[in-house]
């Protein structure tokens, strides 16, 4: 099972494991990661599972599709490494991925 390292808004880190095929958002919700609200439950219609993926991991992810890119425009302080956690399926190649939780989510 891949390990995910979530860096919380206060700078602390929580490391969790989740089965491959689970989304980054599902792993966060199942492990009660603070700040990952996931209001829409993974339907890619809100930006409340927004995370910043560490740059070293971005090239291992498929680029965001048009729907995700559009939703990221409504995320709080989007950056080049912003992703919606619901759109990042975990694979063994992502073992050790680091995702930073923003200080707040979209309203």
N, C-alpha and C positions, 0 to 999 in steps of 0.2 A: 504494500500500500504506500502510495506517495505521502511524503511528509510536506506539510505546508507551514511556512513560518509567517505568521501575521504580525506585523509591527503596528501596534495600536497608536492612537493619536497622542497618548502620553509618552510614547517612546518605548514602552515595555513591549515584550515579545511573547507571543503564545504560539507554540508549535503543536500541530495536530496531525493526525493521519486520517486518510479517507480512501475508500476503494477507488481504483481506476474506473473512469466512467462517470463518477460523481462530479458535479460542477464545483468550482471554487466557492460559489455562493452556498451550495448545499453543505459543503464541509464547514463553512463559517457558521451557518445556522445550527447545524447539528452539534457544534461545539460551543455555541453561545458566544461567538466572538463579538465583543462590543463594537458598535458602530456600523456593522453590516446589517442593515434593516431588512432589505429584500422585500419591500412592501408588496410587490406584484408576484412574489413567489417564483420568479425565474422566467416570466413571460416576456422579458425585454421591453416592458412598457413603462418603466420608471428608471430612475438612476440612483436608487437607494441601496444598491450593492456595489457602488463604485469603489474601486481600489486602484492604487498605483502599483503596477508590477515593476519590480526592480529591473533596470535596463538590461542586465545580463541575461534575463529570462525572456525578454520580448521576442527574440528571434526563434524561440521554440514554440511560439504560439501562432496560430493562424491569424492573419490580420482581421480586424473587426469588419463585419459586413456593413452594408448601408444602414440597416436598422439599428445596430449597435452604435455606429458612428453618429447617427442622428440623436439617439438618446444621450450619448456622451456630451452633446452640446448643451444639455440641460443639467449636467452634473455640476456639483460645486467645485470650482477651480480645476477644470480639466487640464491635463498636461499631455505631452506626447506619449507617456507611458500609462495613461488612464485606460482602464478596461472595466466592463461590467462583469462582475464575478460570475453571474449566471451564464455568461457566454464563454467561459473558460473551462472546457472539460479536462479533468485531470487524467494524466497518463503517467506511466512509469518514468517517461522522459522528463516529467516535471517534478520528480522527487527532489525536494529541497527548495522549491520555488519560494520566493519572498514577495509578499503583497503587503503594501502599507495601506492602512485604513485612514481615510481623510479625517480631518478634525470634525467635519459634519457632512451630512448627505444632502442631496437635493430636497427642496421643500415640496 
